[in-house]
C-alpha cells in the first residue's frame, strides 16, 4: 500500500502538500485526497516521523 508515497517520504517528502505537486494528488478530482492523507500518515508512523 502506498508504494510511491513511501518512496517519496523516504526521499524527503513529509506531508500531503509535499506530494500533492510532485505526484499530482487531487489534481483531476479530489476523491483520493482523504485516502492519500491517511496512507501518508500511516507511512510516516512506519518511518518514525509521527
Buried (B, 14 or more C-beta within 10 A) or exposed (E): EBEEBBEBBEEEBEEBEBBBEEBEBBEEEEEBEEEBBEBBBBBBEEEEEE
